[in-house]
Amino acid sequence: MTIEWEVVIGLEIHAQLATRSKIFSASPTAFGAAPNVQANLVDLGYPGVLPVLNGEAVRMAARFGLAVGGKVARRSVFARKNYFYPDLPKGYQISQYELPVVEDGTVDIVLDDGLRKTIGITRAHLEEDAGKSLHEGLGAHTGIDLNRAGTPLLEIVSEPDMRSAREAIAYMKKIHTLVRYLEICDGNMQEGSFRCDANVSVRHKGKHEYGTRCEIKNLNSFRYVEKAINYEVTRQVDILEGGGSIVQETRLFDPDRNETRSMRSKEEANDYRYFPDPDLLPLVLEDGWIERVRASLPELPDEKAGRFVGEFGLSEYDAGVLTASRETAAYYEGVVGALGGEHKLVANWIMGDLSGFLNRDGLEIGQSRIDAERLSGLLRRIVDDTISGKIAKEVLEAMWESGLGADEIIDAKGLRQITDSGAIERVVAEVMESNPRQLADFRSGKDKLFGFFVGQVMKATGGKANPAQVNELLKRLLPGG
């Protein structure tokens, strides 16, 4: 009998908080500085120095907790997580263990079949990042850069609610969208601002007990998360079906070989000898402060998508795409506002042609060469029949390349649509006269030739004839009589 396996996945997402200084020191957090120039005595773990908590990091953690419907703790505690590693100069990491700042949230994801699924968030806790070991260009040596040591992180721990790599990606993207909406993390995965560890196990379908899990560390792209999980699932199933057992361990993903490999045996909490940090008082938050943070929350992605459906009449899919980033949603509303409506037309152009140019050139929508006002100018010329949708695509490309506005390009290229019915009718008559065989075939019942005549008229007018008028005139003149 073939055994059916069920995949169980939980993610630990590390979001670097967008504070200007570190969580326990005044050192800056800007990315890209020369090694070790952004680390002071607190970050370096010198004896006698004391950590001072960054209040902005606390506010950002609370914003996240409230946004996911979690409990923001009135009292939480910082703990020392003890382990030795060269890029951890104190010999411990300040984190939170038994009493985190956020517990018990949820987010909804949309699956490929359109169904929604709720993913639980066990906790989100504040901690400091470690430094970074450098290997390239140093021969047999390893360099240590402590610029990142002490950078504030919010570690977001999910419940093991995901059952496929695709679900894990949907969840990770949802959290990525949310932290950017909240403006607590820039989400830059290449710079390590947003990364995750994936806990993966398999079990017989229908069983309630979890299998032995392996943790895949430091995944910093959606593509790598998907590949690493899929590889790890296959590896574990192969071992179990071969009569072996899974060893609980920490693994790394090698993107060059497209495989995970063992890093170290998986530690348990007692291996880290957690205890409350004696240099930091418990973090106590007042109800009034929490309510002020709640009042400062922006319109969140699900709320915005719901409004786009209800107010603008968009489909759930379109609304989901347009609200996937705060910048895209703002761009869409900017175009709609300037145009005074045409919600579906605007959605189609942003999700279609404009996205095509952005993807081709590797740009985010905030870097678009065509701002919302100028795109609305182009779409206005479709709405008022100055140009056809087909010509508009040509104009958009010219706008992208030249930086000019739609009207300048339309006038310079003589692209204004022909809407004079008499002029179009004369072209229709010439096309019919030039194609007597096709005309006879159409009149004998070959209706598919209608498209041929539409194409010929559009070709004769250089694509400038109003398509609706062309269709109306051909319907009247082709049958003859």
TIBA-823835 format. One line per 10 residues: number of its first residue (from 1); their letters; for each residue x, y, z of C-alpha. Coordinates in steps of 0.001 Angstrom, whole numbers, plus 524288, in hexadecimal, padded with zeros to 5 digits. Layout:
<nodes>
NUM	a	X:Y:Z; ... $
</nodes>
This chain:
<nodes>
1	mtiewevvig	80000:80000:80000; 80530:80D6B:7FC4F; 8074A:81647:80806; 801FC:82402:806C0; 80A2E:82E55:80D53; 80606:83B67:812D5; 80F84:846C2:8137A; 80FEE:84F31:81FAF; 81698:85C7A:81ED6; 818AA:86795:82859 $
11	leihaqlatr	82064:873E8:8256B; 82894:87C93:82E2C; 82982:88984:8270F; 833C3:8937A:82B09; 82FBE:8A15B:82783; 83A2D:8ABB4:829AC; 83350:8B74D:82FC1; 834EE:8C436:828A9; 83A87:8CBDE:83410; 845B1:8D562:831F5 $
21	skifsaspta	84D6E:8CFCD:83D57; 84F63:8C265:84342; 8468A:8BC07:84D3A; 84F77:8BDE6:85902; 8594D:8C827:85484; 85A31:8D4E0:84CEE; 861E4:8CED2:8419D; 85BD6:8D139:83422; 8556F:8C62D:82C80; 85793:8CB11:81E7E $
31	fgaapnvqan	85B21:8C03C:814E2; 867BC:8C036:80D14; 8718C:8C6A3:8163A; 87FAD:8C20B:816CC; 8819C:8B69A:8203F; 88121:8B9A2:82ECB; 87F28:8C868:82DC7; 87139:8C78F:8331C; 87419:8BFF4:83F8B; 87666:8C6A2:84C9D $
41	lvdlgypgvl	87A9F:8C129:859C1; 86CFB:8BBED:85CC3; 86C78:8B49D:84FD4; 87A47:8AF6D:851DE; 876C0:8A9E9:85F3E; 880A3:8B198:86733; 87FF3:8AF30:875E7; 878A0:8B935:87DE0; 8702A:8BECA:872EC; 86168:8BE34:8744A $
51	pvlngeavrm	856BD:8BC6E:86A03; 84C18:8C6CF:868B8; 83F91:8C290:861F0; 83B97:8C9BE:85575; 82D78:8CE13:8576B; 82AF6:8CEFE:848CB; 82DBC:8C06C:84759; 8236D:8BDB7:851BB; 81985:8C653:84AB8; 81BFD:8BF0B:83DF6 $
61	aarfglavgg	81A3D:8B1D9:84486; 80D60:8B672:84A59; 808B7:8BB47:83D07; 80B03:8ADBF:83781; 80441:8A6FC:842C2; 7F824:8AF71:8419B; 7F7D8:8ADF3:832C5; 7F720:89F0F:833D3; 7ECFF:89F55:83EB0; 7F6D9:89A7D:848A2 $
71	kvarrsvfar	7F83D:89D31:85723; 80208:8A7EC:85A06; 807A6:8A455:8673F; 80649:8AE48:87219; 81283:8A823:877D3; 81D34:8A11A:87053; 82B07:89D4B:873E0; 8380E:89D4F:86CC6; 8406F:89131:86E70; 84E3A:88D2F:86B62 $
81	knyfypdlpk	84F78:8824E:86159; 85CF5:87CA6:863CC; 86520:876BF:85905; 872C1:8787B:85389; 874F6:87D38:845C5; 87FB8:88633:8409D; 87622:890BB:83C37; 86F84:89141:8499E; 8794A:89911:851A8; 871D1:898B4:85EA4 $
91	gyqisqyelp	87083:889DF:85E4E; 861C2:88B79:85F24; 856BF:8919E:85766; 84C92:89A2F:85DFF; 83F5F:894DB:859F0; 83231:891B9:8600E; 82E62:88412:86433; 82382:88102:86DD9; 81CE9:88E50:86D64; 81D40:89405:85F93 $
101	vvedgtvdiv	817A2:8A13F:85BED; 80D66:89B57:8528E; 805B9:88E98:852F2; 7FA68:887F3:84BDD; 7F825:88EE7:83EEB; 7F311:88A3B:831CE; 7F413:88DBC:82376; 7EBF6:888E1:81812; 7F241:88424:80B8A; 7EBED:881A4:7FE5A $
111	lddglrktig	7EF51:87485:7F833; 7F0E5:8716A:7E9B1; 7E2CD:86CB1:7E8C7; 7DDD3:87976:7EE88; 7DA9F:873B6:7FBDC; 7DEBE:87AE5:8081B; 7E648:874B2:81336; 7E968:87A36:82095; 7F754:878A2:82586; 7F9C2:87A24:83401 $
121	itrahleeda	804BE:88279:8396A; 809AD:87CB4:8461F; 811CA:8885E:84A30; 819F6:893D6:845AE; 82548:897C5:84E30; 82FCE:8A228:84E24; 83E18:89E8D:84D77; 84B3B:8A370:848D6; 851D9:89E69:83C94; 85F52:89861:83CBA $
131	gkslheglga	86ADF:89CF9:8349F; 86F1B:896C2:827F1; 87A2A:88D90:82468; 88115:890E3:817A4; 88864:886C3:80FA3; 88A38:88C32:801E7; 8977F:891C3:7FE33; 89DCF:88E35:80B3D; 8A49B:8819A:8074E; 8A48E:877EC:81288 $
141	htgidlnrag	89FEF:8824F:81C22; 89279:886A9:8207B; 88F4A:894F0:822D1; 8855F:899ED:82C99; 87CE3:8A5DD:829B1; 87563:8AA6F:835A0; 86DD6:8B55C:82F04; 86195:8ACFB:82F8C; 86386:8A8FD:83DCD; 858AA:8AF10:845D0 $
151	tplleivsep	84FE4:8B24C:83A48; 841B5:8B0FE:83EEE; 83A3D:8A532:83A20; 82C35:8A102:83BA6; 82BD6:89226:83AF6; 81E51:88DD3:83674; 81B9F:87F8B:83996; 8104C:878DE:832BE; 80881:86D1B:836F8; 80BCA:860C9:82F08 $
161	dmrsareaia	7FF9A:8635A:826C9; 8052D:862CF:81902; 80424:85674:810EE; 80C00:859AF:804B2; 816F1:86260:7FFFC; 80CE6:86A80:7F894; 80578:86D21:80537; 81230:870E8:80BE0; 81554:87A7F:800F1; 807A1:88062:80195 $
171	ymkkihtlvr	8091F:8823D:81047; 816BB:887F7:80F37; 81243:8916F:8049F; 806BE:8957D:80D18; 80FBA:898A3:81887; 818F3:89FA8:80F28; 80DB0:8A80F:80A43; 808FF:8AABE:81807; 815F1:8AF5A:81DC6; 817BA:8B88B:8123C $
181	yleicdgnmq	809EE:8BE06:813B8; 80CD9:8C053:82213; 819D6:8C6C4:81E53; 82108:8BED1:8288C; 82A04:8B79A:81EF9; 82EA0:8BAE8:8113C; 82D4D:8AC92:80D45; 83A1A:8ACAC:805B1; 83D68:89E4B:804BB; 84A38:8A030:7FD69 $
191	egsfrcdanv	84F77:8A85B:808AE; 84A78:89E8D:812B5; 83FE6:8A769:81842; 835B5:89CC6:81688; 83959:88E7E:81768; 83424:88212:81D33; 83724:874CD:82302; 82E23:869DB:81E75; 82A9F:85E91:8277F; 826D2:852E4:81F17 $
201	svrhkgkhey	821DD:84560:8229D; 81963:83AD1:81C89; 80F9E:83150:8225A; 80631:826E1:81DB7; 7F9D6:82D28:818A9; 7EF45:82CAA:82318; 7F8E7:82C02:82E75; 7F8A0:8369D:838DA; 80649:83508:83E49; 810A9:83D4B:837CC $
211	gtrceiknln	81C6F:83716:83158; 82A70:83AA6:834C7; 82D1B:84832:82F70; 83904:84E1E:82929; 83B7D:85CAD:828FF; 840B3:86303:81C91; 847BA:86F8B:8205F; 84900:87D0E:81A4B; 840B3:87C5F:80E02; 8407E:889D4:807D7 $
221	sfryvekain	8382D:8885E:7FB96; 82AB2:882FB:7F8DC; 8305C:87A4E:7EE49; 83A6D:8746F:7F78C; 82FFD:871E1:801DB; 827E9:86A41:7F808; 83378:8628A:7F2BE; 8390C:85F8D:8002E; 82C0A:85AAF:80593; 82933:8523D:7F9B7 $
231	yevtrqvdil	836C2:84C34:7FA37; 835DE:849C4:808D1; 82881:84343:80794; 82D9B:83A0E:7FD17; 839C2:8370C:80531; 831F5:833BE:81160; 827FF:82B5A:80A2E; 832E5:823CE:80357; 8398A:82111:81068; 82CF5:81C9E:8170C $
241	egggsivqet	8288F:81426:80BA3; 83623:80E0A:80B8F; 83468:809CB:819A5; 83CBB:8148A:81FB2; 83973:81F10:8298C; 83A9D:82DD9:82930; 844F5:83443:831A0; 840B2:84133:837A8; 84AA9:84AED:832D0; 84D33:85847:82D1E $
251	rlfdpdrnet	84FC1:85879:81E7E; 85417:86271:8145E; 84F1C:863DA:80677; 8594C:863B7:7FBA8; 85335:86AE3:7F002; 85E24:866AB:7E6E0; 85B53:85844:7E93C; 84CE4:85A7C:7EC21; 84DC2:85250:7F88C; 84E03:85373:8074A $
261	rsmrskeean	85994:84E9A:80F20; 85BF9:84C3B:81D83; 86143:857A6:8256B; 86054:852EE:83395; 857A9:84AEE:83C79; 84B6E:85256:84022; 84C43:858C0:84D6B; 84127:858E9:8572D; 83DD7:86495:85FA9; 8454B:85F1C:86B54 $
271	dyryfpdpdl	851BF:85EC6:8632C; 8517D:86D9F:862F7; 8502F:86F0B:871D7; 84640:87A0E:870C9; 8450E:882F8:87CA4; 83FB7:890D4:87E65; 849BE:89B25:87AB5; 84E15:8A18B:88779; 8519A:8AE30:88073; 843DA:8B094:87B24 $
281	lplvledgwi	83776:8B315:882DB; 82AE3:8AC52:87E98; 8243E:8B392:87362; 8176B:8B924:8788E; 80D93:8BF1E:86F00; 801ED:8C71A:87364; 7F467:8C567:86D80; 7F3EF:8D39A:86927; 800D5:8D23F:861DA; 7FC25:8C5EA:85AFF $
291	ervraslpel	7EF7E:8CCB9:856EA; 7F72F:8D821:85146; 7FF0E:8CE77:8493F; 7F26E:8C80D:844C7; 7ECF6:8D541:84082; 7F921:8D792:8383C; 7F774:8CB3D:83006; 7F591:8CD7F:8216A; 7EB32:8C701:8191F; 7F048:8B914:8187E $
301	pdekagrfvg	7F15F:8B0CB:80C0F; 7E520:8A88D:80E3C; 7DD2A:8B489:811DB; 7E206:8BBDA:805F3; 7DF49:8B054:7FCEE; 7D189:8AF54:8026F; 7CF61:8BDC0:7FFDC; 7D457:8BC6B:7F1EA; 7CA64:8B194:7EFAA; 7BF12:8B8B3:7F60F $
311	efglseydag	7C1EE:8C6A5:7F1E4; 7C840:8C4A3:7E49D; 7C182:8B827:7E03A; 7CE42:8B0CB:7DE0D; 7CF4C:8A214:7DEC6; 7D598:89C42:7EAE8; 7E11A:89811:7E287; 7E371:8A5A7:7DCFC; 7E1E6:8ABE0:7EA54; 7EB97:8A226:7F010 $
321	vltasretaa	7F5D9:8A510:7E5BC; 7F43D:8B3CE:7E6DA; 7F541:8B3BE:7F5AC; 800AC:8AA3F:7F667; 8095B:8B602:7F8D0; 805EF:8C302:7FEE8; 80CB6:8CA0B:7F3AD; 804C3:8C30F:7E930; 7F80E:8C5F7:7F040; 7FBB3:8D459:7F18E $
331	yyegvvgalg	7FF78:8D4EF:7E32A; 7F27B:8CECD:7DF36; 7EA9C:8D851:7E771; 7F2AD:8E389:7E202; 7EF3D:8DFDC:7D3F9; 7E0E1:8DD95:7D738; 7E03F:8EA8F:7DE63; 7E65C:8F22C:7D32F; 7DDCA:8EB58:7C92E; 7D165:8EC64:7D139 $
341	gehklvanwi	7CDD6:8DE03:7D06B; 7CFC2:8D356:7C639; 7D3D9:8C9F8:7D0FC; 7D4BC:8BD8E:7C8DA; 7DBBF:8C44D:7BD94; 7E5F8:8C9AA:7C6F5; 7E7A3:8BC63:7CD7F; 7E9C2:8B5AD:7C064; 7F43F:8BF46:7BC17; 7FBB1:8BEFB:7C8EE $
351	mgdlsgflnr	7FB32:8B029:7CA1B; 7FDE6:8AE20:7BBA8; 8061C:8B73A:7B358; 80C06:8BF94:7BE1D; 80FD5:8B38F:7C619; 81606:8ADF5:7B9D6; 81F41:8B993:7B8AD; 82240:8B976:7C749; 82582:8AAF0:7C71F; 82D9F:8AC3E:7BACA $
361	dgleigqsri	83608:8B6E2:7C0C9; 83646:8B13C:7CE94; 82F75:8BCED:7D4B2; 825CD:8BE80:7DFD0; 819BA:8C697:7DD27; 81F51:8D1AC:7E53E; 82A44:8D270:7DB26; 82117:8D294:7CF74; 824FC:8DBB1:7C46C; 81696:8DEF5:7C2CE $
371	daerlsgllr	8102E:8E4AE:7CEDE; 801CD:8E39F:7D232; 7FE56:8F0EC:7CC7C; 80486:8EDE0:7BF5B; 7FE4B:8E06B:7BE5F; 7F115:8E6A2:7C10C; 7F3F7:8EFFC:7B5D4; 7F5D1:8E484:7ACA3; 7E9A3:8DD5C:7B131; 7E1A6:8E9C9:7AFDA $
381	rivddtisgk	7E490:8E98E:7A152; 7DF20:8DBBD:7A063; 7D2D8:8DFA9:7A7A9; 7D04D:8EB9A:79F0D; 7D30D:8E3C4:7928E; 7DF03:8EBCD:78EED; 7E696:8DF15:78D27; 7E32B:8D0A5:78D2D; 7E7E7:8C702:79757; 7F146:8C14D:78D6A $
391	iakevleamw	7F74B:8CE84:78A40; 7F7FA:8D157:798DC; 80183:8C603:79A79; 80A75:8CC76:79079; 80927:8D97A:79784; 80C1E:8D33E:7A4B9; 818CA:8CD87:79FA1; 81CBB:8DABF:79A1E; 8196A:8E130:7A720; 821B3:8D731:7AE4E $
401	esglgadeii	82D6A:8D92F:7A585; 82C9D:8E7ED:7A37E; 826DF:8ED64:7AFF3; 81D16:8F558:7A7FA; 80EA2:8F658:7AAE6; 803FE:8EF55:7A353; 7FED9:8FB68:79C31; 80C79:8FF58:797A3; 80EC0:8F1E1:791C0; 8012E:8F0E2:78BC5 $
411	dakglrqitd	802C5:8FE07:7850A; 810E8:8FBE7:780DE; 80D9A:8EECC:77AA3; 80059:8F2B9:77540; 7F97F:8E7D2:77C80; 7EC5D:8EE1D:77F3B; 7E16C:8E4BC:77C5A; 7D8B6:8E6C3:7707E; 7CAD5:8E853:7758A; 7C4FE:8EEC6:7697C $
421	sgaiervvae	7BACF:8E4D8:76501; 7BB2C:8E9F1:75714; 7C9E1:8E82B:75621; 7C93C:8DA70:75BD9; 7BDF9:8D6E9:752CB; 7C616:8DAF0:746E8; 7D11D:8D1EC:74B6E; 7C774:8C6BF:74D89; 7C244:8C89A:73FAA; 7D027:8C85B:73A1F $
431	vmesnprqla	7D36F:8BBD7:741AD; 7C70A:8B521:73CE7; 7CA08:8B930:72EEC; 7D816:8B44C:72FF6; 7D40A:8A6DE:7350B; 7C8B4:8A22D:72C80; 7CB4C:8939D:72EA0; 7CB40:894C0:73D69; 7BF3B:89D69:73CB1; 7B811:89339:73484 $
441	dfrsgkdklf	7BC2D:8885F:73DC8; 7B75C:89036:74980; 7AA51:892B4:74305; 7A916:88434:73FFE; 7A9AD:88110:74E79; 7B811:880FA:7527E; 7B618:889AE:75E6D; 7C3FA:887B1:7635F; 7C8B6:890F2:758B0; 7C31B:89C2B:7608D $
451	gffvgqvmka	7CFEA:89C95:7682B; 7D76C:89D3D:75B68; 7D03C:8A9A7:75772; 7D229:8AFB8:764E6; 7E0BD:8AD4C:763AA; 7E15C:8B2F8:75601; 7DA6E:8BF74:75A14; 7E332:8C119:765F1; 7EF21:8BE99:75D7C; 7EAAB:8C893:7536C $
461	tggkanpaqv	7E903:8D2DF:75E15; 7F5C5:8CFB4:764EA; 7EE23:8CAAD:7708E; 7E801:8D7F7:772C2; 7D9E6:8D4E9:76F6E; 7D0DD:8D3B7:77B14; 7CEED:8C4EE:77C6A; 7C0DB:8C60A:78124; 7BD28:8CE77:77575; 7C443:8C553:76C27 $
471	nellkrllpg	7BC8C:8B9BB:7716A; 7AFB4:8C115:770A4; 7B201:8C57C:76299; 7B666:8B7FA:75E01; 7AA7C:8B1A1:76421; 7A20D:8BAFC:75C4A; 7A963:8BB0B:74F48; 7AEFF:8AD50:74D96; 7A212:8A5FC:74C39; 79E8F:8AEBA:740AB $
481	g	79088:8AF0B:73C1F $
</nodes>
